[in-house]
């Protein structure tokens, strides 16, 4: 069926085609295709024309709607370029004070002219871009000025600035100590000092280290860019900040055009030295101070520069043709120059040889020292502190403190009685109250130093003590009630070989003479009479030696002590066994026999003494408490709770104790702590050992740690005394003196005296209004006149006479070295003699030179400048968390990463144990 249908379709189709071709001819098919194409094309044209007409009608309807009629493409650009630029109105007011706004406008104009205009006009004549940059800068300055007016600057200038400077000095001092402890001669000590400085900084700050910013120029530029971008984010309106091109231009102008050159200049040691000389330009040069600087200098470059200049001047003087009186003047100048050259040559030779001074020659020259009477020592603050340190080492501090307490009691009692007499003349009666106070004070002195319960107790004639006790019980106290006992104590300190006579042979006595300016330089001594000099109450000569050289002077070289634990021989109950196990009332313990040899110039002794491990432990606790520096050197073998009577363990402990003894008896150890010999002799004597610590104290560690924090690992502000925090000038002065002169390292008696002296000085000078005056001074420093003056100085420094200053060429090394010498000389000149009398000449000299040396390292100066800048911004923008921002900006510090690794490595074992 399907086949028949398909055949019929094809048949009819073929018939239709044949008829079509017969009717219309063979070309009819082409005509048919042409007609179809024309039909389709005509429909497309009609549709296009209709759409165009409809669109035009729609646009006519929208002509007056909210959408503006715009041109397209290039015609629009040409039209915009032909239009005249609309003027941008700029308000020239910035801070509200005309005296500040005028120089600030000049700074803005000079900055745009020298950093933008010189290249921008080669690209375009359009002023709108420059005006927009200027407008953005002015807006930022207006916001900055507004914030400044709302900020209280008094805490910044009186607290934070001083704390940051003191902390910087503390870090530098700690870095110097670590370098000195290494003891080896490093190829580049300056570079090592910088690395050590930032190691100490990260230990102290714990959250931040600025080593990358201060040592890497690339990182420094990146830090300033990031900081300027943050400031622009805070100060600029959002629309201007989103304009990247303008923001980048302003950022580069601020960071590389203004901040970076300013920081580089402030960090330049040569600039600082010149500024120091300019600041104290009114003081005249002092020959003695200059020679002291030369003799104390440890910089070969300084010495060579001075020597070359002296040689040049010497050649000039020798070339002069003079006669008459001038010849004598020239001869004196020539002799002075020859002496300077000689001193420089000698000092250079010492430094190059690695020996500051020959110890044998030093001991020979110190064989005859100035004799300072005891009565002068007791009334001189500087001398008294050294005698006090010595008496504490020898265990005689009770006698000295008793003498000083009685002196204070006498003065107080006399004053109270004078007040009482004046009140009685005026008809006021407070006799019983005043006498009661005097009696309480006298009884307090007696109980503290003379009673049976006193610890430590002054050992004096019992009859005198009993007589004093009877007087206190039956009579009214007088200022002279302790005079007899005080006189006996004075004679005891004067004549007892343990005290004043031995003090004169101790290194502390030599240091005392140095602080009193009573030592002479052995290398340049003019003559020697062969007689010791006596002390007349005033400095007689200048010290020309570093006290570090004096520490090698031995106090007693005639006595030699050797001790060791003999070979092990075990006997369970034999008390004379070398390392025997003994049983006492059921308690088993080990006993060690120590063979001791003592030899001096006339005799030699040998004996044996027996000690338990607990005796060693008690002795170790005694000496490490008395001499804190020994705690890091001497390490006693540890305890063992179980199997501590094992033969192998006892043998190992014997070897460790032997090593402990040999280190303890090392001559260098005994020289470093002369008073240690007394404790060692007592421990090694052939007698029963008397423990100074109870069993509980030896077995249980202290439950309450010391309340003060380690000053070497915390900021200065963390260690300031709370009692002086409210007194701004006292706080500042005491803080700076602590750090500059190491007062915290000295005994606290001296520090208390200095604090009281400063309080009296401030009260006498300014009264109770000193804080108000300081606040007024801070207000004056931030007044429009002072700010305008600072802006003008900045303008004149960068654009003298309105022209961009050229980069100042680096001065010749010899000139820079001579400037250093001149700066140190000037600083020593202005130090008042009163300060030397309070804290000592050598301490004053060392403190001043330490501060000067701190400013001789560019990287360290940059660190201080950046710290001041960071604190400034934290004070100005307290709500913007700048502290956290700076921590993030400094987070790539290499020192910080090392510190975190060390911290993690030390904490990991404890965490694993948990």
Order of alpha helices (4+ residues) and beta strands (2+ residues): alpha-alpha-alpha-alpha-alpha-alpha-alpha-alpha-alpha-alpha-alpha-alpha-alpha-alpha-alpha-alpha-alpha-alpha-alpha-alpha-alpha-alpha-alpha-alpha-alpha-alpha-beta-beta-beta-beta-alpha-alpha-alpha-alpha-alpha-alpha-alpha-alpha-alpha-alpha-alpha-alpha-alpha-alpha-alpha
